[in-house]
Amino acid sequence: MRLSAPTKPIFYISVVLFALALIGHFVAIPYVSMYQYWLALAGYVVLAAGNVLKGV
């Protein structure tokens, strides 16, 4: 399997999702704090998909 670098928008989306999860851990934000684990996981999955799928 050949890996490729993710595009900039995919990278930024994954960073935003992970940053929201991290902020939601320390600050009580109603929706974000409830789903902080899933936001972090979604950020990782988006980044992994950007590495595995070519052109994404």
MODELLER restraints for C-alpha pairs under 7 A, 6 or more apart:
rsr = mdl.restraints
at = mdl.atoms
rsr.add(forms.Gaussian(group=physical.xy_distance, feature=features.Distance(at['CA:3:A'], at['CA:51:A']), mean=5.49, stdev=0.5))
rsr.add(forms.Gaussian(group=physical.xy_distance, feature=features.Distance(at['CA:3:A'], at['CA:52:A']), mean=5.24, stdev=0.5))
rsr.add(forms.Gaussian(group=physical.xy_distance, feature=features.Distance(at['CA:4:A'], at['CA:51:A']), mean=5.06, stdev=0.5))
rsr.add(forms.Gaussian(group=physical.xy_distance, feature=features.Distance(at['CA:4:A'], at['CA:52:A']), mean=6.44, stdev=0.5))
rsr.add(forms.Gaussian(group=physical.xy_distance, feature=features.Distance(at['CA:4:A'], at['CA:54:A']), mean=6.12, stdev=0.5))
rsr.add(forms.Gaussian(group=physical.xy_distance, feature=features.Distance(at['CA:5:A'], at['CA:50:A']), mean=6.99, stdev=0.5))
rsr.add(forms.Gaussian(group=physical.xy_distance, feature=features.Distance(at['CA:5:A'], at['CA:51:A']), mean=5.38, stdev=0.5))
rsr.add(forms.Gaussian(group=physical.xy_distance, feature=features.Distance(at['CA:6:A'], at['CA:50:A']), mean=4.43, stdev=0.5))
rsr.add(forms.Gaussian(group=physical.xy_distance, feature=features.Distance(at['CA:6:A'], at['CA:51:A']), mean=5.21, stdev=0.5))
rsr.add(forms.Gaussian(group=physical.xy_distance, feature=features.Distance(at['CA:6:A'], at['CA:56:A']), mean=6.14, stdev=0.5))
rsr.add(forms.Gaussian(group=physical.xy_distance, feature=features.Distance(at['CA:7:A'], at['CA:56:A']), mean=6.13, stdev=0.5))
rsr.add(forms.Gaussian(group=physical.xy_distance, feature=features.Distance(at['CA:10:A'], at['CA:46:A']), mean=6.90, stdev=0.5))
rsr.add(forms.Gaussian(group=physical.xy_distance, feature=features.Distance(at['CA:10:A'], at['CA:47:A']), mean=6.65, stdev=0.5))
rsr.add(forms.Gaussian(group=physical.xy_distance, feature=features.Distance(at['CA:10:A'], at['CA:50:A']), mean=6.42, stdev=0.5))
rsr.add(forms.Gaussian(group=physical.xy_distance, feature=features.Distance(at['CA:11:A'], at['CA:47:A']), mean=6.21, stdev=0.5))
rsr.add(forms.Gaussian(group=physical.xy_distance, feature=features.Distance(at['CA:14:A'], at['CA:43:A']), mean=4.11, stdev=0.5))
rsr.add(forms.Gaussian(group=physical.xy_distance, feature=features.Distance(at['CA:14:A'], at['CA:44:A']), mean=6.52, stdev=0.5))
rsr.add(forms.Gaussian(group=physical.xy_distance, feature=features.Distance(at['CA:14:A'], at['CA:46:A']), mean=5.89, stdev=0.5))
rsr.add(forms.Gaussian(group=physical.xy_distance, feature=features.Distance(at['CA:14:A'], at['CA:47:A']), mean=5.77, stdev=0.5))
rsr.add(forms.Gaussian(group=physical.xy_distance, feature=features.Distance(at['CA:15:A'], at['CA:43:A']), mean=6.70, stdev=0.5))
rsr.add(forms.Gaussian(group=physical.xy_distance, feature=features.Distance(at['CA:17:A'], at['CA:39:A']), mean=5.60, stdev=0.5))
rsr.add(forms.Gaussian(group=physical.xy_distance, feature=features.Distance(at['CA:17:A'], at['CA:40:A']), mean=6.19, stdev=0.5))
rsr.add(forms.Gaussian(group=physical.xy_distance, feature=features.Distance(at['CA:17:A'], at['CA:43:A']), mean=5.06, stdev=0.5))
rsr.add(forms.Gaussian(group=physical.xy_distance, feature=features.Distance(at['CA:18:A'], at['CA:39:A']), mean=6.33, stdev=0.5))
rsr.add(forms.Gaussian(group=physical.xy_distance, feature=features.Distance(at['CA:18:A'], at['CA:40:A']), mean=4.66, stdev=0.5))
rsr.add(forms.Gaussian(group=physical.xy_distance, feature=features.Distance(at['CA:18:A'], at['CA:43:A']), mean=5.45, stdev=0.5))
rsr.add(forms.Gaussian(group=physical.xy_distance, feature=features.Distance(at['CA:20:A'], at['CA:32:A']), mean=6.90, stdev=0.5))
rsr.add(forms.Gaussian(group=physical.xy_distance, feature=features.Distance(at['CA:21:A'], at['CA:32:A']), mean=6.66, stdev=0.5))
rsr.add(forms.Gaussian(group=physical.xy_distance, feature=features.Distance(at['CA:21:A'], at['CA:36:A']), mean=4.33, stdev=0.5))
rsr.add(forms.Gaussian(group=physical.xy_distance, feature=features.Distance(at['CA:21:A'], at['CA:37:A']), mean=6.70, stdev=0.5))
rsr.add(forms.Gaussian(group=physical.xy_distance, feature=features.Distance(at['CA:21:A'], at['CA:39:A']), mean=5.49, stdev=0.5))
rsr.add(forms.Gaussian(group=physical.xy_distance, feature=features.Distance(at['CA:21:A'], at['CA:40:A']), mean=5.46, stdev=0.5))
rsr.add(forms.Gaussian(group=physical.xy_distance, feature=features.Distance(at['CA:24:A'], at['CA:32:A']), mean=5.35, stdev=0.5))
rsr.add(forms.Gaussian(group=physical.xy_distance, feature=features.Distance(at['CA:24:A'], at['CA:33:A']), mean=4.39, stdev=0.5))
rsr.add(forms.Gaussian(group=physical.xy_distance, feature=features.Distance(at['CA:24:A'], at['CA:36:A']), mean=6.02, stdev=0.5))
rsr.add(forms.Gaussian(group=physical.xy_distance, feature=features.Distance(at['CA:25:A'], at['CA:33:A']), mean=5.99, stdev=0.5))
rsr.add(forms.Gaussian(group=physical.xy_distance, feature=features.Distance(at['CA:25:A'], at['CA:36:A']), mean=6.60, stdev=0.5))
rsr.add(forms.Gaussian(group=physical.xy_distance, feature=features.Distance(at['CA:50:A'], at['CA:56:A']), mean=5.10, stdev=0.5))
